Amino acid sequence: MHESTASRDQTLVSSSALFFLLLTAGLALRLWMAHAIFLNPDEALHYLLSVQPSLAETYQATLSTAHPPLYIVFLHYWGYVGHSEFFLRLPSVAAYLAFCGMMFLWLEKVATRKVALLAFGLLLFSPALVYLSTELRQYPFLLFFCSSALYFLERACLRNSLTALVLSGLALWLALLTHYSALFFTFNLGLYGLSRIWSARPRTKFIGVWVATQFVALAIVAVLLKSHILRLLSTGQADAIADTYLRGSIFHRAQDHAVSFVFKTTIRLFHFFFSQEVVGIAGLLLFVYAVIHLWRNPRDPRGASQPSSRQIAFLLAFPLILHCTLALAAIYPYGGTRHDSYLAIFVISGIAMALARWTPRRTWIPGATIAVVLLVCNLFPAATGQFLTPRNQSRQVMQDAVNFLSALPPGSIIFTDNQGGLLLSYYLCDRKVVLFDRPYEDLFMAPCGDHQVVTLDPRKWIFQAATFPDELGGLQQKYNPKSEHPIWVFQAGWLIDKEPEFRAKLRQFGCPATYDFGRNILVCQLNSNQSKALGGAGGRANEFIRMAESWSQILESPGVVSRSLGADAALVPIFPAELSFYLGSRD
């Protein structure tokens, strides 16, 4: 009976039906997401950068970003064909599915078909990778190029094929032109290639071609270093990112302990791929088990050109060690963010190799367990880093917000931060209403149909509760000195700085309640007179606001309210009027 069950299991693994079933399900899920959700701010940024009159201007626009130029140049031409969210995302979906196929082919060569199928399923339905694969960003292409470079290198070594070796080099060059994390993949693959060449002892011509591909890769790195990377470092953009939303992924010597940092960020990396911490920890344990098993139980290659188990163990483990080292040196982030997404090549492969060794008598149990775990991770994600749930990123939610803004009175001023301005550029204004190039301005106004949009300096990215009063005051002085135009605040995207405090600021400026479209979009009309009075006073306004907040905390403490104003007294309306009085603009 057991032999019969095992035979059926082997038949299922060997057939192509399961492969195409998984592929079809993965494709359907991604097509639905590509159609159902609106662009996030980074996606909108990439699209807007690609909308230039010429190739030369498109390339110049890429120099303001933290990425090489290839993807945005591609998007420049793809956008000529269509620019709906669904159409723009189709290349990302195709590139990611091709990546999954390449990983299947590579693992089938270096391990077994069972390992390849397990990794194929995990890559198709990892929650973070599902989301990543439908984004208008470089990562699906990066993953495809990196996996192609790895697969064709393996094929070249196995068959002594110069054609495959050249294809591996070509894929590696494209990866370098797509995303800077490919620099580290290139180093990893170079070490693995040296190891494979040393053990396989190919002909001299083969070695010469491989060396040539590496020199071309070095030349590409040198050009990128001179034309972009050094310029990027001189602007301080990398340091600003490291000190803000990537702070937890970069080691800070004065605040972190090296061992605890490595432990914490490694857990976050696995948490990132599965969107559940417990599942991530289980994945980490499986990965460690796979690497140890491969290293401690070396098997002889099936042929002189086949990789040894220790070569595979090194290939899987070294990239994580390298990224730990880079993060400890404050060179590159390591942890639960998309910047490390190419590590899925090694992480998921290791997990699949460990799972393949799970062979209970009831052979359906591993597959069913993996399916249930992935289903739970996708239905109830607890993601690390920036994340919008599909419900809150629904295109209908954005359409409702855009319809609301379109109906505002002519002449209204829409005040938004940089991430909101990027979305308005795509969804409402049909033109760029944010600054992309220097010289930057604290506030930038651009027409948007019958309205005007005012956005922040792009280096600020989001509204900050502490600086919002001064920014609003600057808007009043520069663009609305007579308070003749209604001001509406629009905030959308991943982040709101200290959301309760930011909403409290809005209430102080005459917006008792916001119009919320899901949990990530809000619209709010401000009282122009209060905005002028509070904002126009600049730093003095901030002083009075802080004083008001202090009095609010005192009055809300137990016993004070009942003695001073009575238990049912309304506190919130008092402070805007009192502040207007002290600023000399009381009605």
N, C-alpha and C positions, 0 to 999 in steps of 0.2 A: 504493500500500500504506500509506504513511504517512498519507495523507488518510483512508483507511478506518479506520485505528486511532484517529486523532484523533476521527473521527466517532463511533465506538463509545464513546470516553471521554466525549465531550460528552453522548451519550445517557444514559450511566450517571449523570453528574452531574445531568442535568436530571430524571431519573426520581425518584419518591418512594421507590423500593424501597430504595436505599442509606440514605436518611434513617431509614426505619423499621427497617432491619436494625441500624444502629448504636444506635438508641434501645432496641430490644428487648434487645440484648446488654448495654447499659449498665444497663437496668432489672434484668435477671437477675442481674448481678454484684452490684448493690446489695442486692437482696432476699436473696441468699445471705449477704452480709456482715452485714446487719441481723439475720439469724437466727443466724448462726454464732458471733458474738463477744459476750463479756460487756461490760457497761458499763464504761467507764473512770471514774476518780474524778470528773472534771469532769461527765460525764454523770450519774452518781449524785447529785452535788451539785445539778444543775439539777432533777432529778426531786424530790429531797427538799425543795428550796425550794418547789416547786409544791404539795406536799401540806400544805395549810392548810385550816382550817375554813371560811374565807370569802374573798371577793375582796379585802376590805380587808387581811386578814392576809397574803394572798399578796403584795399590793403592798408591804406593810411588809417582808416577807422579802426582796424584790428589792433593797431599799435597802442591804443588807449586801454586795451583789455589785458587780462593776465593769461592769455592763451595764444598759441601760434595761429597763423592766419588761415589754414586750409579749410576748416569747417565753415567759417563765415564767408569765405570766397565761394565755396560750394553753394551756400545758402543764397548768395547774391544771384546766382543763375537759376537755382531752383525756384526762387520767388517770382521769376518771370512767368512761370507756368501757372502758378496759383498761390494764394496766400491765406487760405483758411487754416484754422488750427489743425484740422485733420490732414489736409494735404501737406502742410509744412512738416508734420511729424512722421509722415510715411517713410522717409528715408531712415529715420532713427529706428523705427520698428523693423524695417528690412535688415538694417545693419546688425541689430541685436540678435535677430533670429539666425542670421548667418554666423554670428559669433557662437551661438549655442551649437550650431551644426559643426563648426570647426573644432570646438571643444570635444564634441562627441567623437569626431574622427581621430583627434589626437589621443584621447584616452583609450579608444579602441586599439590603438597601436601600442601604447606603452603599458596598458593594464589589460582589462577584459571588457567585453561588451556589456556585462552587467554593471561594472563601474561606470562605463560611458553613459548608460541609460539613467543610472541614478543621478549622476552629475547633470545630465541633460534636463531631467525633471526639476532638480533643485534650482538650476539657473533659470528655467522658464518661470518658476512660481515663487522665487524669493521675493517678498513684498517690496523691498527697496529696489531690487533690480527690475521688477515690473514697472515701477514708477519711473525709474531712470531710463528705461528703454523706450518710453513714450515722450521723453522730453526733447525739446528743441535745443539740444546741447551736444557737446563733443563726445560724451562718454560712450554711447553705443558704437560710434565709429572707432574710438580708441580701443575698445574691447575687441571689435572685429579685426582690426589691423594687428593687434598684439597676438591674438589667438592664431591668426593666419601665419604670422612670422614663426610662431612656435610649431605649428603643424607642419609647415613646409620645411623647416629646419629638420624636424624629425624624419620627414619623408625623404629629404635629401640624404641624410645619414644612413637610413635604412636601404635606400636604393642606389646610393652613390650618384645621385642625380644633380647635375649642374643646373638644370632648368628649375627644379624645386628650390635649390639654394638661392638662385637669383630672385625667385618669387618671395622667398623668406626675407631677403634683403629689401625688396621693394615694399613689402608690407611694413617692415620696420621703419623705413624712411617716412612712409605715410603716417605712421603712428607718431613719430617725432614732430611732424608738421601739424598734428591734430591737438595734442595735449602734452604739457610739460612733464606729467608723471611718466610719460613714455621714456624719459631720460633714465629713470631707475629700472624700468623694464628692459631697456637696452643693455644696461650693465648686467642685470640678472641673466638675460639671454646670452650675452657674450661669455660669461663664465660657464654657463651650461654648454654652450657651443664648443668652447675650448675643451671641456671635459669629454664631450662626445667625440670630438675629433681625435683627442689623445687615445681614447679607448678603441675607436673604430679603425684608426690608421688608414684613412682614405688616400687616394692618389694625390700627388703633389698639385695637380691642376685644381682639384677640389679645394685644397687648402688655400691656394692662391685666390680663387674666386671668393671664398669666405672672407679672407683678409680684406679683399677689395670692398666687399659690402660693408665691412666694419669701418673702413676709412671713409666711405661715402657718408655713413651715419655720423662719424666724427665731424666731417665737413659741414653737414647740416646743423649739428649742434653749435659749431663755431659761428656759422652765419646767424643763427637765432640768438646766440649770445651777444654778438656785436650789434645786430639790428634791433633787438627787442629786450632781451633779458636785462642787460646792463641799464638800459633806459628805464625799464620797469622798476628796478631796484633803486634808481636815483630818485624816483618820485615818492618813495616811502609807502607806496600802495600795499606792498607785501607786508610791511610792518604793521600798517593800520589794520589789515585783515587778521593778522596773527594776534593782535591785542583786542579784537572784538569777538566776532562770532566763531572764530577758530581758536579762541584762547584755550579751551579745554583740550585741544589736540596738539598743542605746542608746549614743551617743557619750559617752566619758568623757575630758574634756579632758586630764587629767593622764596618761592612759595610752595614748590613741589619737591617731593622726595622721589629720586630716580626709580627705585624699585616699585613703589606704589603707583607711580605714573605709568610705567610700562604695563603693570598688571591691569590697571583701570582702563587704559586706552585699548589694550588688546581685547578685553571683554566688550568694550564699546564697539570695536570693529565687528565682532561676531554678532553683537546685538543689532548693529546696523543692517546686516544682511538679512536677518530674520524678523526684525521689528518686534521682538519679544526677548527680554533679557534672559529669562530662564532657558529658552530655546537656544539663544546665542551661547550661553555657557555650556550647554550640552554639545553644541557644535564645536566649540573650542576644545572640549575634552576629546571628542572624536578625532579632531584634527591632530592633536598632540599624540593620541594613540596611533594614528596612521603613520606619522613621521617616525615615531620610536620603533614601531613594528618594521617599517621599511629599512631602518638603519641597523637594527639589531638582528634582523633575519635576512641578511643579504642573499639574494638569489643570483645565480649565474645567468647572464643574458641568454636568451634563446638563440642568439647568434652573435657574431663579433660586432655587428652593427647595431644590436639592440641595447637600449640603456639598462644599466644595472639598477637594482632597487635603491642603492645608496645615492646614485645620481638623481633619481626621482625625489628621494627624501630631501636632498640638498636643494633641488629646484623648488620644492614646495615651501620649505622653511626659511630659506635665505631671504626672500623678499620681505617677510615680516620682520626679520632681524634687522635688515637694512632700514626699513621704515622706522622702527624703534630708535635706531641710532640717529637718523635724520631728525626725528622729532626731539630727541634729547639735545641735539645740537641746534635746535630752533631753526632748522633749514626747511622742513616740510612737515605738514600736519600728519598725524597718525591717530586713527580712532574712528569714531562713528560718523564720518562724513563721506560725501560722494567723491572727494578728492582721492580717496584710496580705493575707488571702485574696481580698478584693474586687478586688485589683489583677489577678487572673486575667482580669477583664473586658478589660483593656487589654493585658496581656502576651500572652495567648493569641491575641487578635485580631491583634496585630502579627506574631507568629510565623506565623500562618495566611496573612497577606498576603504575607509573604516566601516561604513554601513554594509559594504559588499561582503564583509566577513561575518555579518549577522545571518546565520543560517538555521533558524528554528525548524522543528519538524513540520510545522504548518507554514509553508513557504509564502503564503499570502500575507502573513502578519507584517513583515517589514514594509511592504508596499502600502498596505492600508494605514499603518502607523504614520508613515511619512506623509501620505496624502492628508490625513486628519490634522497633523501638526501644521502643515503648510496652509490648510484651509483656515485654521484658527488664527494663524499669524496674519493672513490677509484680511480676515473679517474683523479682527480686533487688534489692529496694529498699535504698538506703543513705540513709535519710531524715535530714533535719536536725531538731533539736529533739526534743520528746517523741514517742515512737512505740512502740507495741506491735505486734509482728508478729501476723498473724492466727493463727498456730499457737500462740503464747504467750497470745493473748487468746481462745482457744477457750472456748466456754461449758462444754464438758465439763471442761476444766481447772479452771474455777471451781467447777463442781458437785462435782468430786472433793475440792477443798479444803473446801467447805462440808460435805460428808458427813463428812470427817475431824473438823472442828470440832464438828459436831453430836454426834459419838460421844464427846467428851471427858467425863470424870467430872463429875457435877453439882457445882456450886460452883466450878468452875475459873474463874480470871481470865484473860481474853484481853486482852493488852496490845498496843495498836496505835497507829500514828500517825494523823493526820487522814485521809490518803488511804485507808488501810486501814479506818478507821472508817466512811467513807462507803460503801464496798463492803459491809461487814458490815451496815450499816443496811438495805441493799436486799436482799442475798442470804441473810442468816442470821437477823437479828433481827426483821425486818418492823416496825421502828420506828427512829427517829432515836437514834443512840448517840453523836453528836458535838454539840458546841456550835455554834450558828449566830450567836448574838447576845451582846452584852456584858451583864453582866460575864463575861469569860473566866476560866477556871481553868487552872492549870498541868496538872492532871490532872482528868478528869471520868469518873465511873463511872455506868453505866446498865445496867439488867437486859437480858438477852438470852436468853430461854428459861430453861434451868436454869443458865446461866452469867452472869457479869458481864463487861462490856467496859469497859476503861479506855482513854481516848483522850487524846492530847496537846492542849494549847492549839492551836486551829486556825491561829493565826498562825505556828506552827512547821512545819505542813504534813507534814514527814517526820521520821523518826528521824535524828538526827545522831550519828555515832560518838562525837564528843567529849563530848556531853551525855547520852548514853544511861545511863551508870552513875548519875548524879544523878537522872534521871527514874525509873529503876527503884527507886532508894532511896526516893524520895518515895512511890512506889506502895506499897512495903512498909510504910513508917511510917504512911501514911494509911489504907490499905485492907486490909492483910494483916500486922498487927504480930506476930502469933503464928505466922506461916508455916503456917497451917492449910489454905490453899487453894493448889492447884498453879497456877503461872503459866505461860502460854503466850504467846509472842510471835507476832503475825500481821503480816506486812508484805506489802503488795500495791500495785501501781500502776506508774507510770512510773519512779519514781526511788528509788534507794537511795544515801544519801550515803556515798561512799567505801566501796563494798561490801566489799572485802577486810578493811578495818579494822572495819566493823560486824560482820561474821561472826566476826572474832577476838574482839570484845567478847562475843558470844554464847557462844563457847567458854569464855571466862573465867568466865562465869556458869553453867557446868555444862551447856552444850548442845554436845556434841562434834560433832553432825551435825544438819543441818536436814532437815525434810521439804519438798522442793521440788516445786511443781506448775507445771511450765513454768519459764521463766526469770524470771518477774515475781511469783511468789507463793511465800512461804516461811512455814513454821510451825515453832516450836521450843519445847520445854519447858525451862524454866530450873530450876536447883537452888535451891529456896527458901532453904535455909540460906546458901548462897554469895551469893544475891541479897541477903538481909538483911544479911549481914556486909559485903559490898562496897558495896552501895547505901546502907545506913543510915549509913555513915560520911561520905557526902556528898563534900565536896572532898577529905578525907583518902583516900578510896577512889581517887579519880582520881590522887592523888599516887603511891600504891602501884602502881596499874595502869601508870602511865607508867614507874615504876621497873622493873616486871616486863618491860615491853616493851623497855626499854633493855638489861636483862640478856639477854633473849631474842636481841636482835640481836647482842650480844657473843658469846654462846655459839654462835650459828649461824655466826659468821665462821670462815674456814678455819683449821684447826689447833687452835682453842680446844676444840671439842667432843671431839675425839679425846684431848686431854690431860686434860680435866676429867671427862668422863662416859663416854667411849667412843663410838665412831662410831655404834653402834646404839642409844644411849640415847634414851628418849622424853622430850622436853622439855616438851610441852604440859601434861601432868597436874601438873607440879611447881608451877606458879605459883598456881592457885587455892588449893591447900592451904597454901602458904607465906603467901599473903596473909591467909587466914583466921587463921593463927597470929599474924601481926603485929597483926591487928585484935582479937585477944582472943576469938575465937569458934571456936577450933579444936575439932573434935569429939573 
